[in-house]
Amino acid sequence: MKKYILLSIAFTFLLIISCKKENSNQIENVTIETEVTESDPLPSWNEGATKSAIMDFVSDVSNSESQNFIPIADRIATFDNDGNLWSEQPAYFQLFFAIERVKALASEHPEWQTTQPFKSVLEDDMKTLASFGEHGLLELVMASHSGMTTEEFEQIVTDWLATAKHPRFDKPYNELVYQPMLELLDYLRANDFKTFIVSGGGIEFMRPWVNEVYGIPTDQVVGSSIATEFDYNNGNPVIRRLPKLDFIDDKEGKPIGINKYIGKKPVFASGNSDGDLQMLQYTDSNSYPSFQLYLHHTDSVREWAYDRDSHIGKLDKGLDEANEKGWTIIDMKNDWKVIYPFQLN
């Protein structure tokens, strides 16, 4: 969750404003027909080295006659979420959610009108908000994500996703998922891989929608979390969310989370930023053959182009290590025929 907190809020706000002013005509208005077939399970991927590397690996390790065969029980695949399965610009989607939650709760907290950092949010003064640093932003997230039961929080997230729209595309946030990655998830599962999300995002922010969108069950999600407590609640037990961080599933936290919640080292790992590097390193150390996949955002027209200097999803050390070790790197602009499902016929 800290991944969401340590942001340049002022810069983010400027991007949000500029995105609202963008005309969708700047985006290629093209629909593409793709059809998953036995011979081509990844139809939204252009033919080339990246697609071939993925399919060659999966074919090899699932072949019982191959010396690289991996037993089904050990075919663990982990995927980062933000910037890897769905977009993350101009800000992490959970940050949009947190800001909107503060505004929605403002009537219950009149003191926020004069209390920072809430006053800055309510006045859309992101420059002042940024000046409070990590402490102020932690206070913002804790206030907007706690004080309710887990069931209540799940409904809040569900309701938000049903109404909130992305400032650039004017689409629900859960429609800004990557069509090629949806195909990859299906392809891996068709070959008996068990797919997990391992994300810096909040675990209970993702659980309400990942099964429907990605086909990943809620018990196969590893993410950051805030502390909770059990409340017998007069015979109607609930879990209550507390304003305190419990676990941050980012950077070194990702291998720790994998070990803690999955209990097996992945043989396939996919991410897009330096925050995913340790997960890919951990996967690379597997005694079984393994596959490390980085998504490089290179498409400034259909999505965004960013890497080493980005305030969100920075890919610097990871890009260097991927090139040094021969890991597979997706060039979004050249490897993907289409970005989002809504661009399909």
BABAVEX-784220 format. One record per residue (C-alpha): x, y, z. Coordinates in nm, 3 decimals, always signed. Layout:
<rs>
x->X, y->Y, z->Z
...
</rs>
This chain:
<rs>
x->+0.000, y->+0.000, z->+0.000
x->+0.297, y->+0.227, z->+0.057
x->+0.347, y->+0.215, z->-0.319
x->+0.028, y->+0.421, z->-0.342
x->+0.128, y->+0.660, z->-0.071
x->+0.472, y->+0.768, z->-0.186
x->+0.348, y->+0.960, z->-0.488
x->+0.401, y->+1.307, z->-0.623
x->+0.041, y->+1.413, z->-0.560
x->+0.080, y->+1.755, z->-0.711
x->+0.214, y->+1.612, z->-1.035
x->-0.060, y->+1.351, z->-1.034
x->-0.329, y->+1.615, z->-0.998
x->-0.193, y->+1.809, z->-1.295
x->-0.202, y->+1.491, z->-1.499
x->-0.561, y->+1.425, z->-1.397
x->-0.664, y->+1.770, z->-1.512
x->-0.482, y->+1.731, z->-1.844
x->-0.638, y->+1.390, z->-1.898
x->-0.985, y->+1.532, z->-1.850
x->-0.911, y->+1.780, z->-2.124
x->-0.782, y->+1.519, z->-2.367
x->-0.999, y->+1.435, z->-2.662
x->-1.047, y->+1.065, z->-2.725
x->-0.967, y->+1.134, z->-3.090
x->-0.605, y->+1.142, z->-2.983
x->-0.634, y->+0.770, z->-2.922
x->-0.642, y->+0.534, z->-3.215
x->-1.011, y->+0.467, z->-3.267
x->-0.968, y->+0.118, z->-3.405
x->-1.142, y->-0.205, z->-3.316
x->-0.963, y->-0.531, z->-3.384
x->-1.104, y->-0.876, z->-3.428
x->-0.925, y->-1.147, z->-3.233
x->-1.031, y->-1.501, z->-3.164
x->-0.867, y->-1.747, z->-2.930
x->-0.803, y->-2.075, z->-3.108
x->-0.610, y->-2.389, z->-3.023
x->-0.336, y->-2.283, z->-3.261
x->-0.331, y->-1.922, z->-3.134
x->-0.427, y->-1.881, z->-2.768
x->-0.282, y->-1.527, z->-2.769
x->-0.454, y->-1.357, z->-3.064
x->-0.405, y->-1.001, z->-2.931
x->-0.028, y->-1.049, z->-2.935
x->+0.169, y->-0.974, z->-3.250
x->+0.384, y->-1.254, z->-3.380
x->+0.742, y->-1.211, z->-3.267
x->+1.005, y->-1.300, z->-3.011
x->+0.796, y->-1.212, z->-2.704
x->+0.494, y->-1.420, z->-2.797
x->+0.713, y->-1.708, z->-2.911
x->+0.916, y->-1.706, z->-2.588
x->+0.601, y->-1.729, z->-2.376
x->+0.445, y->-2.007, z->-2.580
x->+0.771, y->-2.203, z->-2.610
x->+0.819, y->-2.196, z->-2.233
x->+0.463, y->-2.302, z->-2.152
x->+0.472, y->-2.578, z->-2.414
x->+0.805, y->-2.707, z->-2.288
x->+0.737, y->-2.718, z->-1.915
x->+0.391, y->-2.870, z->-1.958
x->+0.524, y->-3.152, z->-2.178
x->+0.568, y->-3.460, z->-1.960
x->+0.834, y->-3.593, z->-2.195
x->+1.048, y->-3.281, z->-2.171
x->+1.346, y->-3.266, z->-1.936
x->+1.209, y->-2.925, z->-1.830
x->+0.872, y->-3.066, z->-1.727
x->+0.721, y->-2.897, z->-1.421
x->+0.463, y->-3.093, z->-1.217
x->+0.121, y->-2.932, z->-1.212
x->+0.139, y->-2.870, z->-0.838
x->+0.443, y->-2.649, z->-0.891
x->+0.315, y->-2.444, z->-1.183
x->+0.272, y->-2.122, z->-0.988
x->+0.239, y->-1.795, z->-1.184
x->+0.236, y->-1.456, z->-1.010
x->+0.126, y->-1.126, z->-1.161
x->+0.158, y->-0.771, z->-1.039
x->-0.167, y->-0.582, z->-1.090
x->-0.110, y->-0.207, z->-1.133
x->+0.053, y->-0.131, z->-1.465
x->+0.073, y->-0.501, z->-1.543
x->-0.284, y->-0.629, z->-1.557
x->-0.456, y->-0.290, z->-1.570
x->-0.339, y->+0.067, z->-1.624
x->-0.190, y->+0.279, z->-1.347
x->-0.176, y->+0.629, z->-1.499
x->-0.217, y->+0.915, z->-1.428
x->-0.234, y->+0.775, z->-1.070
x->-0.287, y->+0.438, z->-0.910
x->-0.658, y->+0.367, z->-0.926
x->-0.673, y->+0.300, z->-0.554
x->-0.550, y->+0.655, z->-0.494
x->-0.847, y->+0.789, z->-0.694
x->-1.064, y->+0.571, z->-0.472
x->-0.906, y->+0.707, z->-0.152
x->-0.951, y->+1.070, z->-0.256
x->-1.314, y->+1.012, z->-0.352
x->-1.375, y->+0.828, z->-0.024
x->-1.251, y->+1.127, z->+0.174
x->-1.487, y->+1.353, z->-0.017
x->-1.775, y->+1.110, z->+0.033
x->-1.711, y->+1.092, z->+0.409
x->-1.663, y->+1.467, z->+0.454
x->-2.021, y->+1.532, z->+0.572
x->-1.960, y->+1.292, z->+0.863
x->-1.640, y->+1.473, z->+0.957
x->-1.698, y->+1.850, z->+0.965
x->-1.360, y->+1.886, z->+1.134
x->-1.197, y->+1.789, z->+0.803
x->-1.295, y->+2.128, z->+0.660
x->-1.025, y->+2.285, z->+0.873
x->-0.797, y->+1.988, z->+0.944
x->-0.509, y->+1.893, z->+0.722
x->-0.448, y->+1.693, z->+0.511
x->-0.823, y->+1.648, z->+0.457
x->-0.880, y->+2.018, z->+0.397
x->-0.644, y->+2.002, z->+0.099
x->-0.833, y->+1.709, z->-0.053
x->-1.170, y->+1.877, z->-0.012
x->-1.036, y->+2.193, z->-0.174
x->-0.855, y->+2.000, z->-0.451
x->-0.534, y->+2.162, z->-0.329
x->-0.296, y->+1.884, z->-0.421
x->+0.012, y->+2.104, z->-0.391
x->-0.054, y->+2.158, z->-0.021
x->-0.148, y->+1.791, z->+0.022
x->+0.188, y->+1.687, z->-0.119
x->+0.365, y->+1.910, z->+0.132
x->+0.250, y->+1.687, z->+0.419
x->+0.462, y->+1.403, z->+0.285
x->+0.424, y->+1.039, z->+0.377
x->+0.272, y->+1.104, z->+0.719
x->-0.014, y->+1.311, z->+0.581
x->-0.086, y->+1.070, z->+0.301
x->-0.086, y->+0.775, z->+0.539
x->-0.342, y->+0.959, z->+0.746
x->-0.554, y->+1.007, z->+0.434
x->-0.546, y->+0.639, z->+0.338
x->-0.609, y->+0.515, z->+0.691
x->-0.912, y->+0.743, z->+0.729
x->-1.063, y->+0.638, z->+0.397
x->-0.999, y->+0.264, z->+0.421
x->-1.080, y->+0.186, z->+0.784
x->-1.362, y->+0.221, z->+1.035
x->-1.589, y->-0.040, z->+0.879
x->-1.625, y->-0.415, z->+0.851
x->-1.463, y->-0.608, z->+0.568
x->-1.808, y->-0.672, z->+0.419
x->-1.889, y->-0.301, z->+0.424
x->-1.558, y->-0.214, z->+0.262
x->-1.616, y->-0.472, z->-0.012
x->-1.953, y->-0.314, z->-0.093
x->-1.798, y->+0.035, z->-0.097
x->-1.536, y->-0.077, z->-0.349
x->-1.800, y->-0.252, z->-0.560
x->-2.022, y->+0.056, z->-0.565
x->-1.728, y->+0.282, z->-0.653
x->-1.625, y->+0.065, z->-0.947
x->-1.983, y->+0.070, z->-1.075
x->-1.989, y->+0.449, z->-1.100
x->-1.635, y->+0.589, z->-1.114
x->-1.484, y->+0.668, z->-1.455
x->-1.124, y->+0.706, z->-1.563
x->-1.041, y->+1.073, z->-1.639
x->-0.888, y->+1.001, z->-1.979
x->-1.091, y->+0.716, z->-2.124
x->-1.424, y->+0.782, z->-1.950
x->-1.454, y->+0.410, z->-1.884
x->-1.499, y->+0.220, z->-1.557
x->-1.160, y->+0.146, z->-1.405
x->-1.210, y->-0.230, z->-1.426
x->-1.248, y->-0.201, z->-1.804
x->-0.894, y->-0.064, z->-1.831
x->-0.749, y->-0.413, z->-1.806
x->-0.510, y->-0.541, z->-2.069
x->-0.667, y->-0.775, z->-2.322
x->-0.335, y->-0.948, z->-2.403
x->-0.279, y->-1.021, z->-2.035
x->-0.630, y->-1.162, z->-1.997
x->-0.542, y->-1.402, z->-2.278
x->-0.213, y->-1.489, z->-2.110
x->-0.389, y->-1.569, z->-1.781
x->-0.634, y->-1.796, z->-1.963
x->-0.352, y->-1.961, z->-2.159
x->-0.154, y->-2.039, z->-1.844
x->-0.458, y->-2.182, z->-1.668
x->-0.540, y->-2.394, z->-1.973
x->-0.195, y->-2.546, z->-1.921
x->-0.255, y->-2.611, z->-1.552
x->-0.078, y->-2.309, z->-1.407
x->-0.227, y->-2.162, z->-1.092
x->-0.241, y->-1.785, z->-1.134
x->-0.199, y->-1.541, z->-0.844
x->-0.204, y->-1.164, z->-0.811
x->+0.088, y->-1.032, z->-0.603
x->+0.036, y->-0.658, z->-0.582
x->+0.130, y->-0.352, z->-0.380
x->-0.239, y->-0.263, z->-0.394
x->-0.475, y->-0.331, z->-0.109
x->-0.580, y->-0.695, z->-0.094
x->-0.938, y->-0.607, z->+0.003
x->-0.952, y->-0.339, z->-0.264
x->-0.885, y->-0.609, z->-0.527
x->-1.084, y->-0.902, z->-0.392
x->-1.433, y->-0.774, z->-0.486
x->-1.365, y->-0.772, z->-0.862
x->-1.061, y->-0.981, z->-0.959
x->-1.250, y->-1.309, z->-0.999
x->-1.498, y->-1.160, z->-1.244
x->-1.238, y->-0.961, z->-1.438
x->-0.932, y->-1.188, z->-1.433
x->-1.074, y->-1.526, z->-1.340
x->-0.851, y->-1.523, z->-1.031
x->-1.027, y->-1.638, z->-0.711
x->-1.013, y->-1.413, z->-0.405
x->-0.795, y->-1.664, z->-0.217
x->-0.529, y->-1.629, z->-0.487
x->-0.469, y->-1.259, z->-0.420
x->-0.168, y->-1.136, z->-0.224
x->-0.162, y->-0.765, z->-0.148
x->-0.095, y->-0.494, z->+0.105
x->-0.328, y->-0.486, z->+0.403
x->-0.430, y->-0.279, z->+0.701
x->-0.474, y->-0.428, z->+1.046
x->-0.804, y->-0.592, z->+1.137
x->-0.968, y->-0.727, z->+1.449
x->-1.237, y->-0.983, z->+1.527
x->-1.561, y->-0.852, z->+1.678
x->-1.812, y->-1.108, z->+1.809
x->-2.073, y->-0.833, z->+1.755
x->-2.346, y->-0.982, z->+1.980
x->-2.349, y->-1.315, z->+1.799
x->-2.297, y->-1.174, z->+1.450
x->-1.917, y->-1.196, z->+1.413
x->-1.740, y->-0.950, z->+1.183
x->-1.387, y->-0.846, z->+1.096
x->-1.329, y->-0.474, z->+1.148
x->-1.070, y->-0.270, z->+0.959
x->-0.836, y->-0.060, z->+1.175
x->-0.647, y->+0.260, z->+1.088
x->-0.309, y->+0.086, z->+1.099
x->-0.090, y->-0.076, z->+0.836
x->-0.039, y->-0.451, z->+0.863
x->+0.168, y->-0.560, z->+0.560
x->+0.317, y->-0.384, z->+0.258
x->+0.339, y->-0.614, z->-0.043
x->+0.591, y->-0.422, z->-0.251
x->+0.958, y->-0.466, z->-0.343
x->+1.112, y->-0.705, z->-0.085
x->+0.764, y->-0.757, z->+0.053
x->+0.654, y->-0.946, z->-0.256
x->+0.874, y->-1.255, z->-0.206
x->+0.784, y->-1.244, z->+0.163
x->+0.414, y->-1.232, z->+0.075
x->+0.454, y->-1.516, z->-0.175
x->+0.625, y->-1.733, z->+0.085
x->+0.373, y->-1.639, z->+0.353
x->+0.050, y->-1.678, z->+0.156
x->+0.133, y->-1.908, z->-0.136
x->+0.407, y->-2.124, z->+0.014
x->+0.570, y->-2.208, z->-0.318
x->+0.823, y->-2.027, z->-0.533
x->+0.673, y->-1.919, z->-0.868
x->+0.796, y->-2.056, z->-1.199
x->+0.637, y->-1.767, z->-1.390
x->+0.632, y->-1.405, z->-1.275
x->+0.514, y->-1.090, z->-1.448
x->+0.552, y->-0.726, z->-1.348
x->+0.616, y->-0.381, z->-1.487
x->+0.819, y->-0.181, z->-1.235
x->+1.114, y->-0.183, z->-0.999
x->+0.863, y->-0.269, z->-0.728
x->+0.831, y->-0.611, z->-0.894
x->+1.203, y->-0.676, z->-0.931
x->+1.243, y->-0.883, z->-0.616
x->+0.950, y->-1.104, z->-0.718
x->+1.114, y->-1.174, z->-1.052
x->+1.451, y->-1.236, z->-0.885
x->+1.285, y->-1.481, z->-0.646
x->+1.123, y->-1.662, z->-0.938
x->+1.453, y->-1.671, z->-1.126
x->+1.607, y->-1.862, z->-0.834
x->+1.363, y->-2.153, z->-0.872
x->+1.525, y->-2.494, z->-0.924
x->+1.265, y->-2.555, z->-1.194
x->+1.288, y->-2.369, z->-1.527
x->+1.134, y->-2.026, z->-1.479
x->+1.007, y->-1.734, z->-1.683
x->+1.042, y->-1.368, z->-1.594
x->+0.824, y->-1.122, z->-1.785
x->+0.843, y->-0.743, z->-1.773
x->+0.582, y->-0.517, z->-1.934
x->+0.748, y->-0.204, z->-2.075
x->+0.504, y->+0.083, z->-2.134
x->+0.611, y->+0.213, z->-2.474
x->+0.279, y->+0.318, z->-2.629
x->+0.220, y->+0.691, z->-2.582
x->-0.084, y->+0.689, z->-2.814
x->-0.299, y->+0.396, z->-2.703
x->-0.183, y->+0.405, z->-2.341
x->+0.123, y->+0.579, z->-2.191
x->+0.499, y->+0.565, z->-2.245
x->+0.707, y->+0.572, z->-1.926
x->+0.991, y->+0.391, z->-1.751
x->+1.304, y->+0.521, z->-1.576
x->+1.186, y->+0.867, z->-1.471
x->+0.820, y->+0.797, z->-1.404
x->+0.668, y->+0.898, z->-1.069
x->+0.442, y->+0.594, z->-1.106
x->+0.552, y->+0.247, z->-1.214
x->+0.921, y->+0.340, z->-1.241
x->+1.112, y->+0.078, z->-1.441
x->+1.485, y->+0.143, z->-1.409
x->+1.686, y->-0.118, z->-1.220
x->+1.442, y->-0.384, z->-1.333
x->+1.488, y->-0.293, z->-1.698
x->+1.864, y->-0.314, z->-1.665
x->+1.853, y->-0.650, z->-1.488
x->+1.603, y->-0.790, z->-1.738
x->+1.836, y->-0.701, z->-2.024
x->+2.140, y->-0.841, z->-1.842
x->+1.973, y->-1.172, z->-1.756
x->+1.780, y->-1.219, z->-2.077
x->+1.436, y->-1.194, z->-1.921
x->+1.148, y->-1.138, z->-2.162
x->+1.034, y->-0.776, z->-2.203
x->+0.698, y->-0.688, z->-2.357
x->+0.719, y->-0.386, z->-2.586
x->+0.359, y->-0.271, z->-2.550
x->+0.358, y->-0.064, z->-2.869
x->+0.499, y->-0.338, z->-3.091
x->+0.395, y->-0.660, z->-2.919
x->+0.026, y->-0.590, z->-2.862
x->-0.235, y->-0.555, z->-3.134
x->-0.485, y->-0.409, z->-2.890
x->-0.462, y->-0.274, z->-2.536
x->-0.809, y->-0.293, z->-2.382
x->-1.105, y->-0.529, z->-2.428
x->-1.332, y->-0.243, z->-2.532
x->-1.113, y->-0.197, z->-2.840
x->-1.216, y->-0.539, z->-2.966
x->-1.506, y->-0.592, z->-3.206
</rs>
